[in-house]
């Protein structure tokens, strides 16, 4: 009886992996088609979604969708990683001061549920602060006062910002294959104008069984076009494929050296190749 149940479970697991890999292949082909259609740089909106959330991933050249034991950081880089965390509850919080007094911050919480996998919620915010509002003078109609030296009329200030809220689910389909997805509501505003959309992240992770080698795929910011004022634009969609392995130690070694190779294809930029390495000493990243 137990042998029959285990056999059926194994068959179901293999069928699920086949269907998932077929979906991944379909996404790759669709993304390739988009790449052939669009060859323009900087044509997508919601650019704040392209900023690396974690300093750890920024240090790796934005690679790392196959890293191990990343906790709630996985909510932002590959939701398939979240279920592989050793902790039942994990938290990720970052804050960075960006150019010209702008600020980027993110918060993520992940929790393991028995029989379900891992669930998580996340928020990313980019604050542009207050921006001076100016207007051009028009000779004979709108002219500066006698003591005005500025070439523009000062008319107070306005604010701008962008936010993304996400809900994630991460599951291990088999001992070698994990899947994760995030549904995100994104919103941007500048003065009296705003735009919003619902987009998705989909990630996979597969342990090859050859030493510690694993491969991953991550489709980020997948969604339809949206409109800002009178202009339509597409989401900053990106497909990433990655392979990684430990050159020293293995996944559970307290001391290890991990090498990562990551290929990224965005719909508003040329293809990129990221190479990164990470050293871990006594289970602490150095």
C-alpha positions as CSV (number, residue, x, y, z in Angstrom):
1,X,0.0,0.0,0.0
2,X,2.7,2.5,1.0
3,X,4.8,1.6,-2.1
4,X,1.8,2.3,-4.3
5,X,1.2,5.7,-2.6
6,X,4.9,6.6,-2.8
7,X,5.0,5.6,-6.5
8,X,1.9,7.7,-7.3
9,X,3.4,10.7,-5.4
10,X,6.6,10.4,-7.4
11,X,4.7,10.2,-10.6
12,X,2.6,13.3,-9.7
13,X,5.8,15.2,-8.8
14,X,7.4,14.4,-12.1
15,X,4.3,15.5,-14.0
16,X,4.3,18.8,-12.1
17,X,7.9,19.4,-12.9
18,X,7.3,18.7,-16.6
19,X,4.4,21.1,-16.7
20,X,6.4,23.8,-14.8
21,X,9.4,23.4,-17.1
22,X,7.0,23.7,-20.1
23,X,5.6,26.9,-18.7
24,X,9.2,28.2,-18.2
25,X,10.1,27.4,-21.8
26,X,6.9,29.1,-23.0
27,X,7.9,32.2,-21.0
28,X,11.4,32.1,-22.5
29,X,10.0,32.0,-26.1
30,X,7.6,34.8,-25.4
31,X,10.3,36.9,-23.9
32,X,12.6,36.3,-26.9
33,X,9.7,37.4,-29.2
34,X,9.4,40.6,-27.2
35,X,13.2,41.2,-27.4
36,X,13.0,41.0,-31.2
37,X,10.1,43.4,-31.3
38,X,11.5,46.1,-28.9
39,X,15.1,47.4,-29.2
40,X,14.6,50.7,-27.3
41,X,16.4,51.6,-24.1
42,X,14.6,53.3,-21.3
43,X,11.1,52.8,-22.8
44,X,9.5,51.2,-19.7
45,X,7.9,52.8,-16.7
46,X,8.1,52.0,-13.0
47,X,11.9,52.1,-13.2
48,X,12.2,51.9,-9.4
49,X,11.4,48.2,-9.7
50,X,14.8,47.7,-11.3
51,X,16.8,48.9,-8.3
52,X,18.4,46.1,-6.3
53,X,16.7,45.9,-2.9
54,X,19.4,44.1,-1.0
55,X,23.0,45.2,-0.5
56,X,24.0,41.6,-0.7
57,X,22.6,41.2,-4.3
58,X,24.0,44.6,-5.4
59,X,27.4,43.5,-4.3
60,X,27.1,40.4,-6.5
61,X,26.4,42.5,-9.6
62,X,22.6,41.9,-9.2
63,X,23.1,38.1,-9.5
64,X,21.9,35.6,-6.9
65,X,18.5,34.1,-7.8
66,X,19.9,30.7,-6.9
67,X,21.5,31.6,-3.5
68,X,20.8,29.4,-0.5
69,X,19.2,30.4,2.8
70,X,18.3,34.0,1.9
71,X,15.2,34.3,4.0
72,X,12.8,37.1,3.3
73,X,15.3,38.6,0.8
74,X,13.9,36.0,-1.6
75,X,10.7,37.9,-1.8
76,X,12.5,40.5,-3.9
77,X,15.0,38.4,-6.0
78,X,13.3,35.0,-6.5
79,X,10.2,33.9,-4.5
80,X,11.2,30.2,-5.0
81,X,14.0,30.7,-2.5
82,X,11.8,31.6,0.4
83,X,10.6,28.1,1.1
84,X,14.2,26.9,1.4
85,X,15.0,29.1,4.4
86,X,15.9,27.4,7.7
87,X,14.0,30.0,9.7
88,X,10.2,29.7,10.2
89,X,9.9,33.4,10.3
90,X,12.3,35.8,8.5
91,X,12.4,39.5,8.0
92,X,14.2,41.7,5.5
93,X,14.5,45.5,5.9
94,X,16.6,47.9,3.8
95,X,17.0,51.7,3.5
96,X,19.3,53.6,1.1
97,X,19.8,57.3,0.4
98,X,19.9,57.7,-3.3
99,X,20.8,60.5,-5.7
100,X,19.6,64.1,-5.2
101,X,18.0,63.5,-1.8
102,X,15.8,60.6,-2.9
103,X,15.3,57.5,-0.7
104,X,14.7,53.8,-1.5
105,X,13.4,51.4,1.2
106,X,11.9,47.9,1.3
107,X,10.4,45.6,3.9
108,X,9.6,41.9,3.6
109,X,8.2,39.3,6.0
110,X,8.1,35.5,5.2
111,X,6.5,32.7,7.2
112,X,6.5,28.9,6.8
113,X,3.1,27.2,7.0
114,X,3.0,23.4,7.5
115,X,1.6,21.7,4.4
116,X,1.5,24.9,2.4
117,X,5.0,26.1,2.0
118,X,6.1,29.7,2.7
119,X,4.0,32.9,2.4
120,X,5.2,36.4,2.4
121,X,4.3,40.1,2.1
122,X,6.6,42.8,0.9
123,X,6.6,46.5,0.2
124,X,9.1,48.7,-1.8
125,X,9.0,52.5,-1.7
126,X,10.9,55.1,-3.6
127,X,10.5,58.7,-2.2
128,X,11.5,61.5,-4.5
129,X,10.9,64.1,-1.8
130,X,9.7,67.7,-2.6
131,X,10.6,69.1,-6.0
132,X,10.5,72.8,-6.7
133,X,7.7,73.9,-9.1
134,X,8.8,76.5,-11.7
135,X,7.2,78.2,-14.7
136,X,8.7,80.0,-17.7
137,X,8.3,83.7,-18.0
138,X,6.4,84.9,-21.1
139,X,7.3,88.3,-22.4
140,X,4.4,90.7,-22.4
141,X,2.2,88.2,-20.6
142,X,4.0,86.7,-17.6
143,X,7.1,88.7,-16.7
144,X,9.4,88.7,-13.6
145,X,9.2,91.5,-11.0
146,X,11.9,94.2,-11.0
147,X,14.0,92.5,-8.3
148,X,13.6,89.0,-9.6
149,X,16.9,87.4,-10.8
150,X,15.9,83.9,-11.5
151,X,15.1,82.9,-15.1
152,X,12.1,80.9,-13.8
153,X,9.1,81.8,-11.7
154,X,9.1,79.9,-8.4
155,X,5.7,78.4,-7.7
156,X,6.1,76.3,-4.5
157,X,6.8,72.6,-4.8
158,X,5.2,69.2,-5.5
159,X,5.9,65.6,-4.5
160,X,6.5,62.4,-6.3
161,X,6.8,58.7,-5.2
162,X,6.4,55.1,-6.1
163,X,5.3,52.0,-4.1
164,X,4.9,48.3,-4.7
165,X,3.0,45.9,-2.5
166,X,3.5,42.2,-2.9
167,X,2.0,38.9,-1.7
168,X,4.1,35.8,-2.3
169,X,3.7,32.0,-2.2
170,X,6.7,29.6,-2.3
171,X,6.6,25.8,-2.4
172,X,8.9,22.8,-2.8
173,X,7.2,20.6,-5.4
174,X,9.9,17.9,-4.9
175,X,13.2,17.6,-3.0
176,X,14.9,19.0,-6.0
177,X,12.4,21.6,-7.4
178,X,11.0,24.7,-5.9
179,X,8.5,27.2,-7.3
180,X,7.5,30.7,-6.1
181,X,5.2,33.5,-7.3
182,X,4.5,37.1,-6.2
183,X,1.5,39.2,-7.1
184,X,2.3,42.9,-6.9
185,X,0.3,46.1,-7.0
186,X,2.5,49.0,-8.2
187,X,1.7,52.7,-8.1
188,X,3.5,55.9,-9.1
189,X,2.5,59.5,-8.7
190,X,3.9,62.9,-9.6
191,X,2.0,66.0,-8.5
192,X,-1.6,65.4,-9.6
193,X,-0.9,62.5,-12.0
194,X,-0.6,58.8,-11.0
195,X,-0.5,55.4,-12.6
196,X,-1.0,51.9,-11.2
197,X,-0.9,48.3,-12.3
198,X,-1.0,44.7,-11.2
199,X,2.0,42.6,-12.2
200,X,3.6,39.3,-11.2
201,X,7.0,37.7,-10.5
202,X,7.5,34.0,-11.2
203,X,10.6,32.0,-10.1
204,X,11.9,28.5,-10.2
205,X,14.9,26.7,-8.6
206,X,16.2,23.2,-9.6
207,X,18.9,21.2,-7.8
208,X,20.6,19.2,-10.5
209,X,22.0,16.5,-8.2
210,X,25.5,17.2,-9.6
211,X,27.5,18.2,-6.4
212,X,25.8,21.5,-5.3
213,X,25.0,22.8,-8.7
214,X,21.5,24.4,-9.2
215,X,19.8,26.4,-11.9
216,X,17.1,29.0,-11.6
217,X,14.8,31.1,-13.7
218,X,13.1,34.3,-12.7
219,X,10.5,36.3,-14.7
220,X,10.2,39.7,-13.0
221,X,7.5,42.4,-13.4
222,X,5.3,40.5,-15.9
223,X,2.2,42.5,-16.7
224,X,0.2,44.5,-19.3
225,X,0.9,48.0,-20.4
226,X,-0.4,50.9,-18.3
227,X,-1.1,54.6,-18.9
228,X,0.4,57.7,-17.3
229,X,-1.6,60.8,-18.2
230,X,-2.0,60.4,-22.0
231,X,1.0,58.1,-22.7
232,X,1.1,54.3,-22.5
233,X,4.2,52.4,-21.5
234,X,5.2,48.8,-20.6
235,X,6.4,47.3,-17.4
236,X,10.2,46.8,-16.8
237,X,9.9,43.1,-17.6
238,X,13.0,41.0,-17.2
239,X,13.9,37.3,-17.6
240,X,16.9,35.9,-15.8
241,X,18.5,32.5,-16.0
242,X,21.2,31.5,-13.6
243,X,23.5,28.7,-12.6
244,X,25.5,28.5,-9.4
245,X,27.7,26.0,-7.4
246,X,30.1,25.9,-4.5
247,X,33.7,25.9,-5.5
248,X,34.7,25.2,-1.8
249,X,32.3,23.3,0.5
250,X,28.7,22.6,-0.2
251,X,25.3,24.1,0.6
252,X,25.4,23.1,4.2
253,X,29.1,23.8,4.9
254,X,29.7,26.7,7.4
255,X,32.7,27.8,5.2
256,X,32.1,27.9,1.5
257,X,32.8,29.8,-1.7
258,X,29.9,30.2,-4.2
259,X,30.3,31.1,-7.9
260,X,27.3,32.5,-9.8
261,X,26.7,33.1,-13.5
262,X,23.5,35.0,-14.4
263,X,22.1,36.0,-17.8
264,X,19.5,38.8,-17.9
265,X,17.2,39.9,-20.7
266,X,15.1,43.0,-20.2
267,X,12.5,44.4,-22.6
268,X,14.0,47.9,-22.5
269,X,17.8,47.1,-22.5
270,X,20.4,44.8,-24.1
271,X,21.2,41.4,-22.8
272,X,23.5,41.3,-19.8
273,X,25.8,38.7,-18.2
274,X,26.5,38.9,-14.4
275,X,29.3,37.0,-12.7
276,X,29.5,37.0,-8.9
277,X,31.2,35.1,-6.1
278,X,30.3,35.0,-2.4
279,X,32.4,33.8,0.5
280,X,30.8,32.4,3.7
281,X,32.8,32.0,6.9
282,X,31.2,30.3,9.9
283,X,27.8,30.7,8.2
284,X,28.3,34.5,7.9
285,X,28.6,36.2,4.5
286,X,31.9,38.1,4.3
